[in-house]
């Protein structure tokens, strides 16, 4: 395994745990917190340049950059609501009343939002809820579409599928991945990590394979992190690039096939829950355990006998983050957010010191 090409740079402390992170435009990143605040940091100085206060518990932040530059707009998931804020305002500290749009997406008082996700065109906003429900908001009409099929337990993660106009995939605490057509509100495919033969693990785990995190590569590979320390990788929907001359170009399939078993595998990547994932490139994945073991993984294969695998390129432990909730990677930084040993908020920043 290679030496880690990142070095610890700085720790940013907040009163309450960091629940989510998002890379913004113009060299900024956003950190959402359990106390209802969102902080905007400059990546160079690591100083707070703007903030939102007085929301309910924040579970997700997604960014909509403007072509003109600046901070653009953001969507914030807070309790049952998704709130849109324009961040290019003279105000340094914004409040709930400054939201330019508020959508109530949780049907019941205890039906809280978990993750928000934007499609490539920033025209659709996907959401998922504690009730297991999944839905999409058309941002031009504000029409909310809820999928007919929900998860049997909390749905914690939802992602759009690249270059597919009406497809998304969700993962839940029922250990299922559901592939939806959100225009038809139908299920196109599904995969159950709890009953699948791929769920056999070499180690012994006390946790079921609840799906806690997911990441979608630009090429259409899905990664899902589970509570029992594994990552499920689905390559069946991968777009092939760099086809050599004389080779036949893969015809684009009618629908994404990322949940097909013959293109999928699971791997033990850490002791304890895999709480955060992010793709570094088409086949390079950053994984983090709850306790802060961060590893850069390379997805390999298929080999001549059809085997796929994942191999660690380097691994590094967090210095101050005691429990990890979120991880993002920018051009030169890896940023990890979560809880300190005393239960406060911690954002740890690593900077690139060599070739990844």
C-alpha positions in Angstrom: 0.0 0.0 0.0 1.2 3.5 -0.9 2.0 6.2 1.6 -0.9 8.5 2.1 -0.5 11.5 -0.2 -2.5 13.8 2.2 -1.3 15.5 5.4 -3.4 16.8 8.2 -3.9 20.6 7.9 -6.4 21.9 10.4 -9.4 21.1 12.6 -12.5 23.4 12.6 -14.6 23.2 15.8 -18.4 23.9 16.1 -20.7 23.6 19.1 -22.9 20.8 17.6 -21.9 17.8 15.5 -21.4 18.2 11.7 -24.1 16.2 9.9 -23.2 16.9 6.2 -20.7 18.5 3.9 -21.0 19.8 0.3 -18.4 21.3 -2.1 -19.5 24.7 -3.3 -18.4 26.8 -6.1 -15.6 29.5 -6.1 -13.4 27.5 -3.7 -15.9 27.2 -0.8 -17.5 24.3 1.1 -20.6 24.0 3.2 -21.0 22.3 6.6 -24.4 21.5 8.0 -24.9 20.9 11.7 -27.3 19.3 14.2 -28.0 22.7 15.8 -29.7 24.0 12.6 -26.8 25.9 11.2 -25.0 25.9 7.9 -21.5 27.4 7.7 -19.7 28.4 4.4 -15.9 28.0 4.6 -13.3 29.4 2.2 -11.1 26.4 1.2 -7.9 28.5 1.2 -8.3 30.3 4.5 -10.6 27.8 6.2 -12.5 30.8 7.6 -16.3 31.1 7.8 -17.5 33.6 5.2 -21.2 33.2 5.6 -23.7 31.2 7.7 -27.4 30.2 8.1 -28.8 29.9 11.6 -32.0 29.0 13.3 -33.1 26.1 11.1 -34.1 22.7 12.5 -31.6 19.9 12.5 -29.7 19.9 9.1 -29.3 16.6 7.4 -28.2 17.5 3.9 -26.9 20.4 1.8 -26.6 20.5 -2.0 -25.3 23.3 -4.1 -26.5 24.9 -7.3 -23.6 27.0 -8.7 -24.4 29.9 -10.9 -22.6 30.4 -14.3 -21.8 33.9 -13.2 -19.7 32.6 -10.3 -20.2 33.5 -6.6 -21.7 31.0 -4.1 -24.9 30.4 -6.1 -28.0 28.8 -4.4 -28.2 25.9 -2.0 -30.9 23.5 -0.9 -30.9 22.5 2.8 -32.8 19.5 4.3 -34.0 20.5 7.8 -36.5 18.2 9.6 -39.4 17.8 7.2 -38.5 20.7 4.9 -36.2 21.5 2.0 -35.3 25.2 1.9 -33.6 27.0 -0.9 -31.3 29.9 -0.1 -29.6 32.4 -2.4 -26.1 32.7 -1.0 -25.0 35.7 -3.1 -26.5 38.2 -0.7 -24.9 41.0 1.3 -26.1 39.4 4.5 -23.4 37.5 6.4 -25.8 35.6 8.6 -29.1 34.3 7.0 -32.1 33.0 8.9 -35.0 30.7 8.0 -37.0 33.7 6.8 -34.4 34.4 4.1 -35.2 31.1 2.3 -36.4 31.9 -1.2 -38.5 28.7 -1.3 -39.6 26.2 1.4 -41.1 22.8 0.5 -42.7 20.6 3.1 -41.7 17.1 2.0 -42.2 15.0 5.2 -45.8 13.9 5.5 -45.9 13.4 9.2 -44.3 15.2 12.1 -41.7 12.5 12.7 -41.1 11.9 9.0 -37.7 13.6 8.6 -35.7 14.3 5.5 -32.4 12.5 5.2 -30.5 13.2 1.9 -31.1 15.6 -1.0 -29.6 15.1 -4.4 -29.6 17.2 -7.6 -29.6 15.9 -11.1 -26.9 17.0 -13.6 -29.0 19.9 -15.0 -30.0 21.1 -11.5 -33.6 20.8 -12.7 -34.8 18.0 -10.4 -34.3 17.6 -6.6 -34.5 14.0 -5.2 -35.2 13.4 -1.5 -35.6 10.5 0.9 -37.3 10.2 4.3 -37.3 8.4 7.6 -40.6 6.7 6.6 -38.7 5.0 3.7 -40.4 7.2 1.1 -38.5 8.5 -1.9 -39.5 11.5 -4.1 -38.5 14.1 -6.7 -39.3 17.8 -7.0 -39.4 19.3 -10.5 -37.7 22.7 -9.7 -39.4 24.5 -12.6 -43.0 23.6 -11.7 -42.4 22.8 -7.9 -44.4 19.6 -8.5 -43.6 16.8 -6.0 -43.6 13.2 -7.2 -43.5 10.4 -4.7 -42.5 6.9 -5.7 -45.2 4.2 -5.4 -42.7 1.8 -3.7 -41.0 2.8 -0.5 -38.3 1.2 1.7 -39.6 -0.8 4.7 -37.4 1.2 7.0 -35.5 4.5 7.0 -34.3 5.6 3.6 -31.0 7.3 4.2 -29.6 7.9 0.7 -30.7 8.7 -2.8 -28.8 9.5 -6.0 -29.6 10.4 -9.6 -28.1 8.1 -12.3 -25.8 10.0 -14.7 -27.2 10.6 -18.2 -30.5 9.0 -17.4 -33.4 11.5 -17.6 -35.8 9.7 -15.2 -33.8 7.2 -13.2 -32.6 7.3 -9.6 -31.5 4.8 -7.0 -32.1 4.8 -3.2 -30.7 2.8 -0.3 -32.4 2.0 3.0 -32.1 0.5 6.5 -34.1 -2.4 5.0 -30.8 -3.4 3.3 -32.4 -2.8 -0.1 -31.3 -0.8 -3.1 -34.3 0.4 -5.2 -33.9 1.6 -8.8 -36.7 3.9 -9.7 -38.2 5.5 -12.8 -39.4 8.7 -11.2 -41.5 9.8 -14.1 -43.5 6.5 -14.2 -43.1 6.2 -10.4 -42.2 2.5 -10.9 -39.4 0.2 -9.8 -37.0 -0.8 -12.6 -34.8 -3.1 -10.5 -34.0 -3.9 -6.9 -31.3 -5.6 -4.9 -31.5 -6.9 -1.3 -28.1 -7.0 0.4 -29.6 -8.9 3.3 -30.7 -12.0 1.4 -28.2 -11.9 -1.5 -25.5 -14.5 -1.8 -23.2 -11.6 -2.3 -23.8 -10.6 1.3 -21.7 -13.4 2.7 -18.9 -11.9 4.6 -15.6 -13.4 5.6 -15.8 -11.8 9.0 -18.4 -12.0 11.8 -20.6 -8.9 12.2 -23.2 -8.0 14.8 -24.8 -5.5 12.5 -27.3 -6.2 9.6 -26.3 -4.7 6.2 -28.3 -1.5 6.7 -27.3 0.9 3.8 -25.9 4.0 5.5 -24.2 5.8 2.6 -23.9 5.7 -1.2 -21.9 7.3 -4.0 -22.5 7.4 -7.8 -19.5 7.7 -10.1 -19.7 9.9 -13.2 -19.5 6.7 -15.2 -22.5 5.1 -13.5 -20.9 2.8 -11.0 -22.9 2.7 -7.7 -21.2 2.2 -4.3 -23.2 1.6 -1.1 -21.7 1.5 2.4 -23.3 -0.8 5.0 -23.5 -0.9 8.8 -21.6 -4.2 8.9 -18.3 -2.7 7.5 -18.7 -3.5 3.8 -19.1 -1.7 0.5 -21.3 -3.1 -2.2 -20.2 -2.1 -5.7 -22.5 -2.3 -8.8 -20.7 -1.9 -12.1 -23.5 -3.2 -14.4 -24.5 0.4 -15.4 -20.9 1.6 -16.1 -20.5 3.7 -19.2 -17.5 2.4 -21.1 -15.0 5.0 -22.4 -11.7 4.8 -24.3 -12.9 2.0 -26.6 -9.9 0.8 -28.7 -10.1 1.0 -32.4 -11.6 -2.1 -33.9 -13.5 -2.9 -30.7 -17.3 -2.7 -30.8 -18.7 0.2 -28.9 -21.2 -0.8 -26.2 -24.7 0.2 -27.2 -26.4 2.3 -24.6 -28.9 0.2 -22.8 -32.5 1.2 -22.5 -32.2 1.5 -18.7 -29.3 1.6 -16.2 -28.3 -2.0 -15.2 -26.2 -1.0 -12.1 -28.0 -3.5 -9.8 -27.4 -6.6 -11.9 -25.7 -9.3 -9.9 -23.2 -10.3 -12.5 -21.6 -6.9 -12.4 -21.7 -6.6 -8.6 -19.6 -7.6 -5.6 -19.2 -6.7 -1.9 -15.9 -6.2 0.0 -15.0 -5.9 3.6 -13.3 -2.5 3.9 -13.3 -1.7 7.6 -14.3 -2.6 11.1 -17.6 -0.9 11.9 -20.2 1.0 9.8 -19.2 2.6 6.5 -20.8 6.0 7.1 -19.3 8.1 4.2 -18.3 7.5 0.6 -17.3 9.7 -2.3 -15.9 8.9 -5.8 -12.5 10.5 -6.6 -12.7 9.4 -10.3 -14.6 6.9 -12.5 -13.2 3.8 -10.5 -11.5 5.4 -7.5 -13.6 5.5 -4.3 -12.9 7.1 -0.9 -14.5 5.2 2.0 -14.7 6.1 5.7 -15.7 4.1 8.7 -17.7 5.6 11.6 -14.5 5.6 13.7 -12.5 7.5 11.1 -10.5 5.0 9.0 -10.3 6.7 5.6 -9.2 4.5 2.6 -8.7 5.3 -1.1 -10.0 2.2 -3.0 -9.4 1.2 -6.6 -12.1 -0.8 -8.4 -10.5 -3.4 -10.7 -11.7 -5.9 -13.3 -13.4 -7.6 -14.8 -10.5 -10.0 -15.2 -10.4 -12.8 -17.9 -12.6 -15.0 -15.6 -15.1 -12.2 -15.1 -14.0 -11.3 -11.5 -14.2 -7.7 -10.1 -12.4 -6.5 -7.1 -11.5 -3.5 -4.9 -8.0 -2.8 -3.6 -6.8 -0.2 -1.1 -4.3 2.3 -2.4 -3.7 4.1 0.9 -5.4 4.5 4.3 -5.2 7.2 7.0 -7.0 7.7 10.3 -8.6 10.9 11.4 -6.8 12.9 14.0 -9.7 14.7 15.8 -13.0 13.4 14.3 -14.1 10.7 16.7 -17.2 9.7 14.7 -17.5 10.4 10.9 -20.8 11.6 9.4 -19.6 13.0 6.0 -16.6 13.2 3.7 -16.0 15.2 0.5 -12.9 15.6 -1.7 -12.1 18.8 -3.6 -9.2 19.4 -6.0 -6.6 19.6 -3.2 -8.4 18.8 0.0 -10.2 15.9 1.8 -12.7 17.2 4.3 -14.2 15.0 7.0 -17.1 16.1 9.3 -18.6 14.5 12.4 -18.3 14.5 16.2 -15.4 15.1 18.6 -14.7 12.9 21.6 -16.8 15.2 23.8 -19.7 15.2 21.3 -19.1 18.6 19.7 -18.7 19.3 16.0 -15.5 18.7 14.2 -14.5 19.3 10.6 -11.0 17.9 9.8 -9.1 19.1 6.7 -6.3 17.2 4.9 -4.3 18.7 2.1 -2.7 17.0 -0.8 1.1 16.6 -0.4 1.8 14.1 -3.3 0.3 12.2 -6.2 -2.9 10.4 -5.3 
